Amino acid sequence: MKKFSIIIPVYYNEENLPSTIPALLSLRDDIPEYSLELVFVDDGSGDKSLQILLEHQNKYPNHIKVVKLSRNFGAIAAIQAGLEQAKGDCVGVIAADLQDPPELFIDMVRHWEKGNKVILGVRKHREDSLFTKLFSYTFYFLLRHFAIADYPKKGFDFMLVDRQVVQAINRAAGKNTNVMTFVFWLGYSPVLIPYTRVERDKGVSKWTFNKRVKFFIDTFVSFSYFPVRVISLTGLLVAIIAFGYGLFVLFGWHKYGIEVRGWTSSILVTLFLSGFQMVMLGVIGEYLWRVLDEVRGRPIYVIDEIYSNNPENGDDDEQN
């Protein structure tokens, strides 16, 4: 019997899990020809999420595996931890808040059976706040125009992939990256299934503004050279303008005896260029920091414990 694994990153989801877990377990009846494995990754939750997960793991030991990280490493790291632990022939990823419809996995599995290795649930509409919609639209607009041209317009974080794709992610995704964008970048021809992402029904999202900004920067640094190219072209343009203006002032002084003035304008230009240089250094620093982070070889995440009835996993501490 083939195995279908689903990875669910969990972070302060105690209000969602009592509904999410039964909804995912119900897939056993919809696709009975598959052995279902639910891999919940507790990303350092400080509420009762882990307790709820362990209660359900005790009830359904053959279907639920709980991976407890030592602290909060972020949703992307939690997904990467789940991908390392999932044993399925095909592996799905879904959020724990039920904003994405679990029943869509049935269609995804059927597409996978036809030989498709990447099946994406893409948002045709999202019932979120105005700020969330605006941030999302801006992010994916920039991503499509300056990084990956054919990326889905409204993005995705709900997917099913083949074991071969999982192995590619585990080998090469690296740190400070966007796993979803990496899946699309790999080049497998994806099947796109549109759906409406509903508004969160329970709990409060921990997807803060700071996390959104980091996610934005990580994605662009990982998949686009556009920021560095802008710095190079702007620096060249400023240098040409400065050189031309210098020749103009020199010609006026030598030919017509025009006195060189402009203390105020000189100060303004100096301040502008100094500020721009600081911005350029900041952009370069973002790239250098990620290079340093990769070179240091620190783990993407640290597993504290794994709760599973599979003896090959054990409960030993693991790193990656």
Phi and psi restraints in degrees (value plus and minus 20) as a CYANA .aco file:
   2 LYS   PHI     -93.6   -53.6
   2 LYS   PSI     132.6   172.6
   3 LYS   PHI    -129.4   -89.4
   3 LYS   PSI     116.7   156.7
   4 PHE   PHI    -136.1   -96.1
   4 PHE   PSI      95.7   135.7
   5 SER   PHI    -122.4   -82.4
   5 SER   PSI     124.1   164.1
   6 ILE   PHI    -146.9  -106.9
   6 ILE   PSI     107.9   147.9
   7 ILE   PHI    -119.3   -79.3
   7 ILE   PSI     110.4   150.4
   8 ILE   PHI    -149.8  -109.8
   8 ILE   PSI      83.0   123.0
   9 PRO   PHI     -89.8   -49.8
   9 PRO   PSI     116.9   156.9
  10 VAL   PHI    -145.2  -105.2
  10 VAL   PSI     106.7   146.7
  11 TYR   PHI    -169.4  -129.4
  11 TYR   PSI      86.2   126.2
  12 TYR   PHI      35.0    75.0
  12 TYR   PSI      38.1    78.1
  13 ASN   PHI    -139.8   -99.8
  13 ASN   PSI       9.4    49.4
  14 GLU   PHI     -80.8   -40.8
  14 GLU   PSI     -49.1    -9.1
  15 GLU   PHI     -99.4   -59.4
  15 GLU   PSI     -45.9    -5.9
  16 ASN   PHI    -108.1   -68.1
  16 ASN   PSI     -55.9   -15.9
  17 LEU   PHI     -78.4   -38.4
  17 LEU   PSI     -58.7   -18.7
  18 PRO   PHI     -79.2   -39.2
  18 PRO   PSI     -43.8    -3.8
  19 SER   PHI    -115.5   -75.5
  19 SER   PSI     -56.6   -16.6
  20 THR   PHI     -87.3   -47.3
  20 THR   PSI     -64.7   -24.7
  21 ILE   PHI     -82.2   -42.2
  21 ILE   PSI     -70.9   -30.9
  22 PRO   PHI     -80.4   -40.4
  22 PRO   PSI     -57.1   -17.1
  23 ALA   PHI     -82.0   -42.0
  23 ALA   PSI     -59.4   -19.4
  24 LEU   PHI     -95.2   -55.2
  24 LEU   PSI     -58.0   -18.0
  25 LEU   PHI     -84.9   -44.9
  25 LEU   PSI     -47.0    -7.0
  26 SER   PHI     -85.9   -45.9
  26 SER   PSI     -35.9     4.1
  27 LEU   PHI     -84.8   -44.8
  27 LEU   PSI     -39.1     0.9
  28 ARG   PHI     -79.0   -39.0
  28 ARG   PSI     -55.7   -15.7
  29 ASP   PHI     -98.9   -58.9
  29 ASP   PSI     -47.8    -7.8
  30 ASP   PHI    -100.9   -60.9
  30 ASP   PSI     -52.3   -12.3
  31 ILE   PHI    -150.6  -110.6
  31 ILE   PSI      48.1    88.1
  32 PRO   PHI     -86.5   -46.5
  32 PRO   PSI     -36.0     4.0
  33 GLU   PHI     -97.8   -57.8
  33 GLU   PSI     -21.4    18.6
  34 TYR   PHI    -135.4   -95.4
  34 TYR   PSI     125.9   165.9
  35 SER   PHI    -105.2   -65.2
  35 SER   PSI      99.6   139.6
  36 LEU   PHI    -111.1   -71.1
  36 LEU   PSI     111.2   151.2
  37 GLU   PHI    -145.2  -105.2
  37 GLU   PSI     100.1   140.1
  38 LEU   PHI    -123.6   -83.6
  38 LEU   PSI      98.8   138.8
  39 VAL   PHI    -127.9   -87.9
  39 VAL   PSI      80.9   120.9
  40 PHE   PHI    -111.6   -71.6
  40 PHE   PSI     107.2   147.2
  41 VAL   PHI    -131.3   -91.3
  41 VAL   PSI      86.8   126.8
  42 ASP   PHI    -100.3   -60.3
  42 ASP   PSI      91.4   131.4
  43 ASP   PHI    -112.5   -72.5
  43 ASP   PSI      34.5    74.5
  44 GLY   PHI      53.6    93.6
  44 GLY   PSI      13.9    53.9
  45 SER   PHI     -82.9   -42.9
  45 SER   PSI     122.5   162.5
  46 GLY   PHI    -124.2   -84.2
  46 GLY   PSI     -11.5    28.5
  47 ASP   PHI    -127.1   -87.1
  47 ASP   PSI    -169.7  -129.7
  48 LYS   PHI    -114.5   -74.5
  48 LYS   PSI      -4.3    35.7
  49 SER   PHI     -76.9   -36.9
  49 SER   PSI     -68.1   -28.1
  50 LEU   PHI     -83.3   -43.3
  50 LEU   PSI     -61.3   -21.3
  51 GLN   PHI     -79.7   -39.7
  51 GLN   PSI     -65.1   -25.1
  52 ILE   PHI     -83.4   -43.4
  52 ILE   PSI     -62.8   -22.8
  53 LEU   PHI     -81.3   -41.3
  53 LEU   PSI     -63.0   -23.0
  54 LEU   PHI     -88.9   -48.9
  54 LEU   PSI     -53.9   -13.9
  55 GLU   PHI     -82.4   -42.4
  55 GLU   PSI     -62.8   -22.8
  56 HIS   PHI     -93.9   -53.9
  56 HIS   PSI     -51.4   -11.4
  57 GLN   PHI     -85.8   -45.8
  57 GLN   PSI     -55.2   -15.2
  58 ASN   PHI     -88.0   -48.0
  58 ASN   PSI     -52.7   -12.7
  59 LYS   PHI     -97.5   -57.5
  59 LYS   PSI     -54.9   -14.9
  60 TYR   PHI    -147.5  -107.5
  60 TYR   PSI      43.2    83.2
  61 PRO   PHI     -84.4   -44.4
  61 PRO   PSI     -43.8    -3.8
  62 ASN   PHI    -103.7   -63.7
  62 ASN   PSI     -27.8    12.2
  63 HIS   PHI    -143.1  -103.1
  63 HIS   PSI     -39.1     0.9
  64 ILE   PHI    -138.2   -98.2
  64 ILE   PSI     110.0   150.0
  65 LYS   PHI    -141.2  -101.2
  65 LYS   PSI     114.2   154.2
  66 VAL   PHI    -135.9   -95.9
  66 VAL   PSI     104.3   144.3
  67 VAL   PHI    -130.0   -90.0
  67 VAL   PSI      98.3   138.3
  68 LYS   PHI    -123.3   -83.3
  68 LYS   PSI      98.6   138.6
  69 LEU   PHI    -103.6   -63.6
  69 LEU   PSI     134.9   174.9
  70 SER   PHI     -89.5   -49.5
  70 SER   PSI     -44.8    -4.8
  71 ARG   PHI    -180.0  -140.0
  71 ARG   PSI    -195.0  -155.0
  72 ASN   PHI     -99.4   -59.4
  72 ASN   PSI      94.6   134.6
  73 PHE   PHI    -127.7   -87.7
  73 PHE   PSI     -26.8    13.2
  74 GLY   PHI      85.0   125.0
  74 GLY   PSI     136.3   176.3
  75 ALA   PHI     -81.9   -41.9
  75 ALA   PSI     -59.6   -19.6
  76 ILE   PHI     -85.6   -45.6
  76 ILE   PSI     -63.4   -23.4
  77 ALA   PHI     -83.6   -43.6
  77 ALA   PSI     -57.5   -17.5
  78 ALA   PHI     -83.6   -43.6
  78 ALA   PSI     -60.5   -20.5
  79 ILE   PHI     -84.0   -44.0
  79 ILE   PSI     -61.9   -21.9
  80 GLN   PHI     -82.7   -42.7
  80 GLN   PSI     -58.7   -18.7
  81 ALA   PHI     -83.0   -43.0
  81 ALA   PSI     -61.2   -21.2
  82 GLY   PHI     -84.9   -44.9
  82 GLY   PSI     -59.4   -19.4
  83 LEU   PHI     -83.7   -43.7
  83 LEU   PSI     -54.4   -14.4
  84 GLU   PHI     -88.9   -48.9
  84 GLU   PSI     -52.2   -12.2
  85 GLN   PHI    -113.2   -73.2
  85 GLN   PSI     -41.4    -1.4
  86 ALA   PHI     -88.8   -48.8
  86 ALA   PSI     118.3   158.3
  87 LYS   PHI    -130.5   -90.5
  87 LYS   PSI     -16.6    23.4
  88 GLY   PHI     -88.2   -48.2
  88 GLY   PSI     134.5   174.5
  89 ASP   PHI     -89.3   -49.3
  89 ASP   PSI     -50.4   -10.4
  90 CYS   PHI    -152.4  -112.4
  90 CYS   PSI     128.8   168.8
  91 VAL   PHI    -152.4  -112.4
  91 VAL   PSI     108.3   148.3
  92 GLY   PHI    -126.3   -86.3
  92 GLY   PSI     139.0   179.0
  93 VAL   PHI    -151.4  -111.4
  93 VAL   PSI     110.5   150.5
  94 ILE   PHI    -167.8  -127.8
  94 ILE   PSI     131.2   171.2
  95 ALA   PHI     -95.9   -55.9
  95 ALA   PSI     141.2   181.2
  96 ALA   PHI    -106.7   -66.7
  96 ALA   PSI     -21.6    18.4
  97 ASP   PHI    -117.8   -77.8
  97 ASP   PSI     -16.6    23.4
  98 LEU   PHI      41.9    81.9
  98 LEU   PSI       4.7    44.7
  99 GLN   PHI     -95.2   -55.2
  99 GLN   PSI     -41.1    -1.1
 100 ASP   PHI    -124.3   -84.3
 100 ASP   PSI     119.7   159.7
 101 PRO   PHI     -99.3   -59.3
 101 PRO   PSI      94.6   134.6
 102 PRO   PHI     -78.8   -38.8
 102 PRO   PSI     -50.2   -10.2
 103 GLU   PHI     -83.8   -43.8
 103 GLU   PSI     -38.1     1.9
 104 LEU   PHI     -86.9   -46.9
 104 LEU   PSI     -39.1     0.9
 105 PHE   PHI     -80.8   -40.8
 105 PHE   PSI     -48.0    -8.0
 106 ILE   PHI     -82.0   -42.0
 106 ILE   PSI     -68.2   -28.2
 107 ASP   PHI     -84.1   -44.1
 107 ASP   PSI     -58.0   -18.0
 108 MET   PHI     -82.3   -42.3
 108 MET   PSI     -62.7   -22.7
 109 VAL   PHI     -83.2   -43.2
 109 VAL   PSI     -60.1   -20.1
 110 ARG   PHI     -84.0   -44.0
 110 ARG   PSI     -58.7   -18.7
 111 HIS   PHI     -86.3   -46.3
 111 HIS   PSI     -58.2   -18.2
 112 TRP   PHI     -83.5   -43.5
 112 TRP   PSI     -58.0   -18.0
 113 GLU   PHI     -82.3   -42.3
 113 GLU   PSI     -44.3    -4.3
 114 LYS   PHI    -103.4   -63.4
 114 LYS   PSI     -20.7    19.3
 115 GLY   PHI      86.9   126.9
 115 GLY   PSI     -20.6    19.4
 116 ASN   PHI     -97.2   -57.2
 116 ASN   PSI     114.9   154.9
 117 LYS   PHI    -120.5   -80.5
 117 LYS   PSI     -34.9     5.1
 118 VAL   PHI    -155.8  -115.8
 118 VAL   PSI      98.9   138.9
 119 ILE   PHI    -144.4  -104.4
 119 ILE   PSI     102.4   142.4
 120 LEU   PHI    -134.7   -94.7
 120 LEU   PSI     114.0   154.0
 121 GLY   PHI    -108.5   -68.5
 121 GLY   PSI      86.8   126.8
 122 VAL   PHI    -123.3   -83.3
 122 VAL   PSI     121.2   161.2
 123 ARG   PHI     -99.5   -59.5
 123 ARG   PSI     102.2   142.2
 124 LYS   PHI    -112.7   -72.7
 124 LYS   PSI     -39.3     0.7
 125 HIS   PHI    -180.6  -140.6
 125 HIS   PSI     129.4   169.4
 126 ARG   PHI    -156.3  -116.3
 126 ARG   PSI     111.5   151.5
 127 GLU   PHI    -113.5   -73.5
 127 GLU   PSI      47.3    87.3
 128 ASP   PHI    -139.0   -99.0
 128 ASP   PSI     158.1   198.1
 129 SER   PHI     -88.0   -48.0
 129 SER   PSI     142.6   182.6
 130 LEU   PHI     -81.4   -41.4
 130 LEU   PSI     -61.5   -21.5
 131 PHE   PHI     -81.7   -41.7
 131 PHE   PSI     -65.1   -25.1
 132 THR   PHI     -82.5   -42.5
 132 THR   PSI     -62.6   -22.6
 133 LYS   PHI     -84.2   -44.2
 133 LYS   PSI     -61.8   -21.8
 134 LEU   PHI     -85.8   -45.8
 134 LEU   PSI     -65.4   -25.4
 135 PHE   PHI     -82.3   -42.3
 135 PHE   PSI     -64.2   -24.2
 136 SER   PHI     -83.2   -43.2
 136 SER   PSI     -65.5   -25.5
 137 TYR   PHI     -81.0   -41.0
 137 TYR   PSI     -65.4   -25.4
 138 THR   PHI     -83.0   -43.0
 138 THR   PSI     -64.8   -24.8
 139 PHE   PHI     -79.9   -39.9
 139 PHE   PSI     -71.3   -31.3
 140 TYR   PHI     -93.8   -53.8
 140 TYR   PSI     -47.8    -7.8
 141 PHE   PHI     -83.1   -43.1
 141 PHE   PSI     -68.1   -28.1
 142 LEU   PHI     -86.4   -46.4
 142 LEU   PSI     -59.2   -19.2
 143 LEU   PHI     -83.2   -43.2
 143 LEU   PSI     -61.3   -21.3
 144 ARG   PHI     -89.9   -49.9
 144 ARG   PSI     -54.5   -14.5
 145 HIS   PHI    -108.4   -68.4
 145 HIS   PSI     -43.9    -3.9
 146 PHE   PHI    -146.3  -106.3
 146 PHE   PSI     -15.4    24.6
 147 ALA   PHI    -157.1  -117.1
 147 ALA   PSI     -89.1   -49.1
 148 ILE   PHI    -145.3  -105.3
 148 ILE   PSI      85.9   125.9
 149 ALA   PHI     -82.3   -42.3
 149 ALA   PSI     -58.8   -18.8
 150 ASP   PHI    -118.1   -78.1
 150 ASP   PSI      -0.2    39.8
 151 TYR   PHI     -84.5   -44.5
 151 TYR   PSI     122.5   162.5
 152 PRO   PHI     -71.7   -31.7
 152 PRO   PSI     115.0   155.0
 153 LYS   PHI     -77.8   -37.8
 153 LYS   PSI     -57.7   -17.7
 154 LYS   PHI    -130.8   -90.8
 154 LYS   PSI      -6.1    33.9
 155 GLY   PHI      52.2    92.2
 155 GLY   PSI    -195.8  -155.8
 156 PHE   PHI    -182.5  -142.5
 156 PHE   PSI     130.7   170.7
 157 ASP   PHI    -166.3  -126.3
 157 ASP   PSI       3.8    43.8
 158 PHE   PHI    -149.1  -109.1
 158 PHE   PSI      95.6   135.6
 159 MET   PHI    -176.3  -136.3
 159 MET   PSI     148.7   188.7
 160 LEU   PHI    -156.8  -116.8
 160 LEU   PSI     113.5   153.5
 161 VAL   PHI    -153.9  -113.9
 161 VAL   PSI     138.4   178.4
 162 ASP   PHI     -97.3   -57.3
 162 ASP   PSI     139.1   179.1
 163 ARG   PHI     -75.7   -35.7
 163 ARG   PSI     -55.7   -15.7
 164 GLN   PHI     -81.1   -41.1
 164 GLN   PSI     -59.8   -19.8
 165 VAL   PHI     -89.1   -49.1
 165 VAL   PSI     -60.0   -20.0
 166 VAL   PHI     -78.5   -38.5
 166 VAL   PSI     -63.4   -23.4
 167 GLN   PHI     -84.3   -44.3
 167 GLN   PSI     -58.3   -18.3
 168 ALA   PHI     -84.8   -44.8
 168 ALA   PSI     -60.2   -20.2
 169 ILE   PHI     -84.7   -44.7
 169 ILE   PSI     -66.6   -26.6
 170 ASN   PHI     -82.6   -42.6
 170 ASN   PSI     -51.0   -11.0
 171 ARG   PHI     -96.9   -56.9
 171 ARG   PSI     -59.7   -19.7
 172 ALA   PHI    -153.4  -113.4
 172 ALA   PSI     -18.6    21.4
 173 ALA   PHI     -83.9   -43.9
 173 ALA   PSI     -59.2   -19.2
 174 GLY   PHI      55.2    95.2
 174 GLY   PSI    -191.5  -151.5
 175 LYS   PHI    -117.9   -77.9
 175 LYS   PSI     144.7   184.7
 176 ASN   PHI      30.8    70.8
 176 ASN   PSI      26.7    66.7
 177 THR   PHI    -153.7  -113.7
 177 THR   PSI     153.7   193.7
 178 ASN   PHI    -127.5   -87.5
 178 ASN   PSI      88.6   128.6
 179 VAL   PHI     -78.8   -38.8
 179 VAL   PSI     -59.8   -19.8
 180 MET   PHI     -82.3   -42.3
 180 MET   PSI     -66.7   -26.7
 181 THR   PHI     -84.5   -44.5
 181 THR   PSI     -56.1   -16.1
 182 PHE   PHI     -83.1   -43.1
 182 PHE   PSI     -60.5   -20.5
 183 VAL   PHI     -79.1   -39.1
 183 VAL   PSI     -65.1   -25.1
 184 PHE   PHI     -87.0   -47.0
 184 PHE   PSI     -58.5   -18.5
 185 TRP   PHI     -85.5   -45.5
 185 TRP   PSI     -47.4    -7.4
 186 LEU   PHI     -77.8   -37.8
 186 LEU   PSI     -47.3    -7.3
 187 GLY   PHI      82.4   122.4
 187 GLY   PSI     -23.4    16.6
 188 TYR   PHI     -85.5   -45.5
 188 TYR   PSI     116.8   156.8
 189 SER   PHI     -88.6   -48.6
 189 SER   PSI      88.9   128.9
 190 PRO   PHI    -102.5   -62.5
 190 PRO   PSI     130.1   170.1
 191 VAL   PHI    -114.4   -74.4
 191 VAL   PSI     107.3   147.3
 192 LEU   PHI    -124.6   -84.6
 192 LEU   PSI     103.3   143.3
 193 ILE   PHI    -135.3   -95.3
 193 ILE   PSI      90.2   130.2
 194 PRO   PHI     -95.7   -55.7
 194 PRO   PSI     127.4   167.4
 195 TYR   PHI    -177.6  -137.6
 195 TYR   PSI     146.8   186.8
 196 THR   PHI    -119.2   -79.2
 196 THR   PSI     103.1   143.1
 197 ARG   PHI    -104.7   -64.7
 197 ARG   PSI      94.5   134.5
 198 VAL   PHI     -99.9   -59.9
 198 VAL   PSI     142.9   182.9
 199 GLU   PHI     -89.2   -49.2
 199 GLU   PSI     126.0   166.0
 200 ARG   PHI     -81.4   -41.4
 200 ARG   PSI     108.2   148.2
 201 ASP   PHI    -110.2   -70.2
 201 ASP   PSI     -55.7   -15.7
 202 LYS   PHI    -152.4  -112.4
 202 LYS   PSI     130.6   170.6
 203 GLY   PHI      55.6    95.6
 203 GLY   PSI     156.4   196.4
 204 VAL   PHI    -139.3   -99.3
 204 VAL   PSI     112.7   152.7
 205 SER   PHI     -85.7   -45.7
 205 SER   PSI     117.6   157.6
 206 LYS   PHI    -117.6   -77.6
 206 LYS   PSI      -7.6    32.4
 207 TRP   PHI    -101.6   -61.6
 207 TRP   PSI      60.8   100.8
 208 THR   PHI     -96.3   -56.3
 208 THR   PSI     150.2   190.2
 209 PHE   PHI     -81.5   -41.5
 209 PHE   PSI     -62.1   -22.1
 210 ASN   PHI     -81.3   -41.3
 210 ASN   PSI     -59.4   -19.4
 211 LYS   PHI     -88.1   -48.1
 211 LYS   PSI     -55.8   -15.8
 212 ARG   PHI     -84.1   -44.1
 212 ARG   PSI     -63.0   -23.0
 213 VAL   PHI     -84.1   -44.1
 213 VAL   PSI     -64.4   -24.4
 214 LYS   PHI     -81.6   -41.6
 214 LYS   PSI     -62.5   -22.5
 215 PHE   PHI     -79.6   -39.6
 215 PHE   PSI     -62.9   -22.9
 216 PHE   PHI     -81.0   -41.0
 216 PHE   PSI     -69.6   -29.6
 217 ILE   PHI     -86.2   -46.2
 217 ILE   PSI     -64.6   -24.6
 218 ASP   PHI     -77.7   -37.7
 218 ASP   PSI     -62.9   -22.9
 219 THR   PHI     -85.1   -45.1
 219 THR   PSI     -65.0   -25.0
 220 PHE   PHI     -90.8   -50.8
 220 PHE   PSI     -58.4   -18.4
 221 VAL   PHI     -85.9   -45.9
 221 VAL   PSI     -55.0   -15.0
 222 SER   PHI     -97.2   -57.2
 222 SER   PSI     -51.9   -11.9
 223 PHE   PHI    -144.1  -104.1
 223 PHE   PSI     -13.1    26.9
 224 SER   PHI    -166.3  -126.3
 224 SER   PSI     118.1   158.1
 225 TYR   PHI    -118.3   -78.3
 225 TYR   PSI     -11.6    28.4
 226 PHE   PHI     -77.2   -37.2
 226 PHE   PSI     -65.0   -25.0
 227 PRO   PHI     -79.2   -39.2
 227 PRO   PSI     -61.6   -21.6
 228 VAL   PHI     -88.5   -48.5
 228 VAL   PSI     -58.5   -18.5
 229 ARG   PHI     -84.2   -44.2
 229 ARG   PSI     -58.4   -18.4
 230 VAL   PHI     -81.9   -41.9
 230 VAL   PSI     -62.4   -22.4
 231 ILE   PHI     -79.7   -39.7
 231 ILE   PSI     -66.9   -26.9
 232 SER   PHI     -82.2   -42.2
 232 SER   PSI     -68.1   -28.1
 233 LEU   PHI     -88.2   -48.2
 233 LEU   PSI     -59.5   -19.5
 234 THR   PHI     -86.6   -46.6
 234 THR   PSI     -61.7   -21.7
 235 GLY   PHI     -80.1   -40.1
 235 GLY   PSI     -61.6   -21.6
 236 LEU   PHI     -84.9   -44.9
 236 LEU   PSI     -62.9   -22.9
 237 LEU   PHI     -82.9   -42.9
 237 LEU   PSI     -64.8   -24.8
 238 VAL   PHI     -83.1   -43.1
 238 VAL   PSI     -60.6   -20.6
 239 ALA   PHI     -83.5   -43.5
 239 ALA   PSI     -60.9   -20.9
 240 ILE   PHI     -85.0   -45.0
 240 ILE   PSI     -64.7   -24.7
 241 ILE   PHI     -83.1   -43.1
 241 ILE   PSI     -64.4   -24.4
 242 ALA   PHI     -83.0   -43.0
 242 ALA   PSI     -62.4   -22.4
 243 PHE   PHI     -85.1   -45.1
 243 PHE   PSI     -63.0   -23.0
 244 GLY   PHI     -83.6   -43.6
 244 GLY   PSI     -62.6   -22.6
 245 TYR   PHI     -85.9   -45.9
 245 TYR   PSI     -57.2   -17.2
 246 GLY   PHI     -81.6   -41.6
 246 GLY   PSI     -62.3   -22.3
 247 LEU   PHI     -84.6   -44.6
 247 LEU   PSI     -58.4   -18.4
 248 PHE   PHI     -83.3   -43.3
 248 PHE   PSI     -65.4   -25.4
 249 VAL   PHI     -84.9   -44.9
 249 VAL   PSI     -62.6   -22.6
 250 LEU   PHI     -83.8   -43.8
 250 LEU   PSI     -60.8   -20.8
 251 PHE   PHI     -84.4   -44.4
 251 PHE   PSI     -63.2   -23.2
 252 GLY   PHI     -82.7   -42.7
 252 GLY   PSI     -60.4   -20.4
 253 TRP   PHI     -88.8   -48.8
 253 TRP   PSI     -62.6   -22.6
 254 HIS   PHI     -94.3   -54.3
 254 HIS   PSI     -60.4   -20.4
 255 LYS   PHI    -104.4   -64.4
 255 LYS   PSI     -62.5   -22.5
 256 TYR   PHI    -137.6   -97.6
 256 TYR   PSI     -19.5    20.5
 257 GLY   PHI      48.2    88.2
 257 GLY   PSI       6.3    46.3
 258 ILE   PHI     -91.0   -51.0
 258 ILE   PSI     104.6   144.6
 259 GLU   PHI     -91.1   -51.1
 259 GLU   PSI     117.3   157.3
 260 VAL   PHI     -98.9   -58.9
 260 VAL   PSI      95.8   135.8
 261 ARG   PHI    -145.3  -105.3
 261 ARG   PSI    -198.5  -158.5
 262 GLY   PHI      93.3   133.3
 262 GLY   PSI      28.8    68.8
 263 TRP   PHI     -81.6   -41.6
 263 TRP   PSI     -63.5   -23.5
 264 THR   PHI     -82.6   -42.6
 264 THR   PSI     -67.5   -27.5
 265 SER   PHI     -83.9   -43.9
 265 SER   PSI     -55.4   -15.4
 266 SER   PHI     -83.9   -43.9
 266 SER   PSI     -62.2   -22.2
 267 ILE   PHI     -83.7   -43.7
 267 ILE   PSI     -62.7   -22.7
 268 LEU   PHI     -82.5   -42.5
 268 LEU   PSI     -63.6   -23.6
 269 VAL   PHI     -83.1   -43.1
 269 VAL   PSI     -62.2   -22.2
 270 THR   PHI     -81.9   -41.9
 270 THR   PSI     -64.9   -24.9
 271 LEU   PHI     -84.2   -44.2
 271 LEU   PSI     -61.3   -21.3
 272 PHE   PHI     -82.1   -42.1
 272 PHE   PSI     -69.0   -29.0
 273 LEU   PHI     -85.4   -45.4
 273 LEU   PSI     -57.1   -17.1
 274 SER   PHI     -84.1   -44.1
 274 SER   PSI     -63.8   -23.8
 275 GLY   PHI     -83.1   -43.1
 275 GLY   PSI     -61.5   -21.5
 276 PHE   PHI     -85.1   -45.1
 276 PHE   PSI     -58.1   -18.1
 277 GLN   PHI     -83.5   -43.5
 277 GLN   PSI     -58.2   -18.2
 278 MET   PHI     -85.0   -45.0
 278 MET   PSI     -59.1   -19.1
 279 VAL   PHI     -83.2   -43.2
 279 VAL   PSI     -64.0   -24.0
 280 MET   PHI     -81.3   -41.3
 280 MET   PSI     -61.8   -21.8
 281 LEU   PHI     -84.3   -44.3
 281 LEU   PSI     -56.1   -16.1
 282 GLY   PHI     -84.4   -44.4
 282 GLY   PSI     -63.0   -23.0
 283 VAL   PHI     -83.2   -43.2
 283 VAL   PSI     -66.8   -26.8
 284 ILE   PHI     -81.7   -41.7
 284 ILE   PSI     -58.9   -18.9
 285 GLY   PHI     -81.8   -41.8
 285 GLY   PSI     -55.9   -15.9
 286 GLU   PHI     -81.1   -41.1
 286 GLU   PSI     -62.1   -22.1
 287 TYR   PHI     -87.0   -47.0
 287 TYR   PSI     -65.1   -25.1
 288 LEU   PHI     -84.6   -44.6
 288 LEU   PSI     -58.0   -18.0
 289 TRP   PHI     -81.6   -41.6
 289 TRP   PSI     -61.8   -21.8
 290 ARG   PHI     -89.5   -49.5
 290 ARG   PSI     -53.7   -13.7
 291 VAL   PHI     -83.8   -43.8
 291 VAL   PSI     -65.6   -25.6
 292 LEU   PHI     -81.1   -41.1
 292 LEU   PSI     -62.3   -22.3
 293 ASP   PHI     -83.2   -43.2
 293 ASP   PSI     -57.5   -17.5
 294 GLU   PHI     -89.7   -49.7
 294 GLU   PSI     -62.9   -22.9
 295 VAL   PHI     -84.9   -44.9
 295 VAL   PSI     -56.4   -16.4
 296 ARG   PHI     -84.1   -44.1
 296 ARG   PSI     -42.7    -2.7
 297 GLY   PHI      50.8    90.8
 297 GLY   PSI       1.4    41.4
 298 ARG   PHI     -89.7   -49.7
 298 ARG   PSI     130.5   170.5
 299 PRO   PHI     -86.3   -46.3
 299 PRO   PSI     128.4   168.4
 300 ILE   PHI     -87.0   -47.0
 300 ILE   PSI     -54.3   -14.3
 301 TYR   PHI    -173.8  -133.8
 301 TYR   PSI     144.7   184.7
 302 VAL   PHI    -147.8  -107.8
 302 VAL   PSI     103.3   143.3
 303 ILE   PHI    -106.9   -66.9
 303 ILE   PSI     105.3   145.3
 304 ASP   PHI    -101.6   -61.6
 304 ASP   PSI     -75.7   -35.7
 305 GLU   PHI    -167.3  -127.3
 305 GLU   PSI     133.9   173.9
 306 ILE   PHI    -141.5  -101.5
 306 ILE   PSI     104.4   144.4
 307 TYR   PHI    -125.9   -85.9
 307 TYR   PSI      88.7   128.7
 308 SER   PHI    -178.2  -138.2
 308 SER   PSI     132.9   172.9
 309 ASN   PHI    -106.6   -66.6
 309 ASN   PSI     -19.4    20.6
 310 ASN   PHI    -103.1   -63.1
 310 ASN   PSI      94.4   134.4
 311 PRO   PHI     -84.9   -44.9
 311 PRO   PSI     -39.8     0.2
 312 GLU   PHI     -92.9   -52.9
 312 GLU   PSI     -36.8     3.2
 313 ASN   PHI    -103.7   -63.7
 313 ASN   PSI     -64.5   -24.5
 314 GLY   PHI      46.2    86.2
 314 GLY   PSI    -190.2  -150.2
 315 ASP   PHI    -143.5  -103.5
 315 ASP   PSI       1.8    41.8
 316 ASP   PHI     -95.0   -55.0
 316 ASP   PSI     131.3   171.3
 317 ASP   PHI     -85.8   -45.8
 317 ASP   PSI     121.2   161.2
 318 GLU   PHI    -154.6  -114.6
 318 GLU   PSI     136.2   176.2
 319 GLN   PHI    -152.3  -112.3
 319 GLN   PSI     140.6   180.6
